[in-house]
Amino acid sequence: VLTDQNMPRMDGLTLIKRLRAMASYRDVPILMITTESSDDIKAQGKEAGANGWLVKPLGPQKLLEVIKKVLG
């Protein structure tokens, strides 16, 4: 799952928490791709269950590298 922190109806941290509460998403990799870069928000993401945190802007090569790490 790829999500952003800043979305119109639900923020990314809430989405991750809700997904992690479902048995079918407990082991699914979740990456946050956002402009948010503070240590506090990253810690919240880790606590919520994010497997990785990418700060925009980023190129497609960086995204592929991180996906391979998470899936590998």
C-alpha positions in Angstrom: 0.0 0.0 0.0 1.3 3.5 -0.9 -0.3 6.4 0.9 0.2 10.0 1.6 -0.2 11.7 5.0 -2.2 14.6 3.7 -5.4 13.4 2.1 -8.8 15.0 1.9 -11.0 12.7 4.0 -8.6 10.7 6.1 -4.9 11.2 6.8 -2.3 8.6 6.1 -1.7 7.7 9.8 -5.4 7.0 10.4 -5.5 4.9 7.2 -2.5 2.8 8.4 -4.0 2.3 11.8 -7.3 1.2 10.3 -5.6 -1.2 7.8 -3.4 -2.7 10.6 -6.5 -3.4 12.6 -7.8 -5.7 9.8 -6.4 -9.2 9.9 -6.0 -9.2 6.1 -3.6 -6.2 6.2 -1.5 -7.0 9.2 1.4 -8.2 7.1 0.9 -6.1 3.9 3.7 -3.6 3.4 2.7 0.0 3.8 4.8 2.9 2.6 4.1 6.6 3.4 5.0 9.0 0.6 4.6 12.6 1.8 6.1 16.0 2.2 6.0 15.5 6.0 9.6 15.0 7.3 9.7 15.7 11.0 11.0 13.0 13.3 7.8 13.2 15.3 5.5 12.4 12.4 7.9 9.6 11.2 7.8 8.1 14.7 4.0 8.2 14.6 4.1 6.4 11.2 6.4 3.7 12.5 4.1 3.3 15.6 1.0 3.1 13.4 2.6 0.3 11.3 4.3 1.9 8.3 7.1 -0.1 6.8 8.8 2.9 5.3 8.6 6.7 5.0 9.6 8.5 1.8 9.7 12.3 1.6 8.6 14.0 -1.6 9.9 14.9 -4.1 11.5 11.6 -5.0 12.3 10.0 -8.3 10.9 6.7 -9.6 14.2 5.0 -9.1 14.2 5.8 -5.3 10.6 4.5 -5.0 11.5 1.3 -6.8 14.6 0.8 -4.5 12.5 1.2 -1.4 9.7 -1.1 -2.7 12.3 -3.8 -3.5 13.7 -3.5 0.1 10.3 -3.8 1.7 9.2 -6.7 -0.5 12.6 -8.4 -0.5 
